[in-house]
Amino acid sequence: MRLVVCLALAGGLCSTILAAEDVKIPPLSEFQWKPAFEGGKELGGYDPGEERFYFYTNGSAVAEIHLPEAGEYAITIEASCTEAQKELAKFRITCGETVVVKEHTCTGEERKKYSFTAKLAGGKQKLEIAFLNDAYKENEYDRNFFLHAVQIRKK
């Protein structure tokens, strides 16, 4: 969407402002769970009761998206986690061939927004959000990652 603003100053100055556009993202319930190892199929997926995607082990939530054109985009996820061994969850975001963020650590266990900017190619892309540092010891600790929302906006 383009918005043209003209001001009647100094003989009429016109400028073009690009308005931000949201990219259509499938609901989290349509993301596919890709565990990082065989046998991890039940350790990730969408929880309709909590309305979030859960990662009880390392793996990825993957969805296909369509970007209207190449350009700079803001990618925002809402995430939370459980801490284990004094360490919070780490995640990676990729879109198509672009690594948006290679490794980012949650800043707390509570649900929070994390935003990143990246130059992305237009067209059909695979969006992948991966949990990187699972830790578990029965009856002692269990680090998990939870994805609550995803938004991509053209800058």
Buried (B, 14 or more C-beta within 10 A) or exposed (E): EEEEEEEEEEEEEEEEEEEEBEBEBEEBEEBBBBBBEEEBEEBBBBEEEEEBBBBBBBBBBBBEBEBEEEBEBBBBBBBBBBBBEEBBBBBBBBBBEBEBBEEBEBEEBEBBEBEEBBEBBEEEBBBBBBBBBBBEEEEEBBBBBBBBBBBBBBE
